[in-house]
Amino acid sequence: MNPRFIDLALRKQRLQLQSAALRNDLARHVAPLAPAFGVADRVREGFRWLRRHPEAVVAGTVALLAARPRRLFRWARRGVIAWQAWRKLRGLLDAEPACHANPFR
């Protein structure tokens, strides 16, 4: 067998072992964050459910309006502020930093 192929195969095997070790280290370091990720996943699923069931939002709005109109307007204002903040944050997160921009795109 060609010595170059043997060297490449050994290098590939070392890189695979190194990658496995790095994945294990990452998993160990991220493990304490698992509860926070679980909460974030549940919140995201809640928003998805609300998107699929807009009637629940309408029912809640009608109930608030029937109970206390002033409270509804206060919560509506908070909702608009939260929505605007979310859009701004999402825009910042989706924006690609200039140092990582791909010049070939």
N, C-alpha and C positions, 0 to 999 in steps of 0.2 A: 504494500500500500504506500502511496505517496506520503512522505513525511509532512508535507504542507497540509494535507487533509487531516492527518493525525493531530497536528498542532491546532488547526482550526476546530476540530471536534473537541479537543481538550479545553480550548478557550471558551467554546460555546457552553460546555458543561460547567466550567467555573462561573461563567456569567449567570447561568441558570440557578446555580446554588446561591450565588450572591443575591440574585433577585428574590429567591425564596426567603432568604434571611431578612432582607429588607422588608418584604411583605409581612413577615411575622413580627418584626419590630414595630412596624406601623400599626398593625392590629393591636399589639400590646399597648402602645401609647394612646390609641384612640378609644380603647375599651371604656375608660371612665366617662367618655362623652356619649355613650350609647343611650342612657336615659334621656338626654336632651334631644338626641336624634329621634327617639321614639315619640317624644312630645311633639316635635316639629312635624313628624309624619302624621300624627293624629290630627293636628291643626290643619294641615294641608288636605287631609281626607275630609275634614269637616267643611272646608271651603268648597271642595269638589261636590260634596253632597248638596250644599246650598245652591251651587250652580245648576245642578240637575233638578232641584226642587225649588224653583223660585216662588212657588205658592206659599212656602213656609215663611219667606221674607215678607210677602204681602200680608199674610195672616198676622204676623208679628207687628207689622206697621199699623194695620187696622186696629189691633188690640191696644197698642200704645196710643193711637189717636183717640180711640173711644175712652181710654182711661184718663189720660192727661195730655192735651195737645201741646202744652209748653214743654213737657218732658220729651215728646216726640221731636220737636224742633231742636232741642238741645242735643239729643242723640243723633239727629240728622246732621247737625253741624259737626259733631265729633266724627261721624262716619265720613263726611266729605274731607275733613282734615286728614283722617287716617288713610283714605283712598289716595289723596294727593301725595302724602308722604310715601306710600307704597309705590306709586308710579315713579316718583323721583328716585327712590332707592333702587327700584328695578332697573331704571335707566342707567344708574351708576354701576350696578352689578353686570348689566349686559354690555356696557361699553368696554371695548378692548383697549387695554393700556397701550400707549404709543410705543413703549419699549418692546412689546410683544406683538406688534402689528406685523402681519405677513406682507412683505413688499411684492410678492408674486400673485396676490389675489386680484 
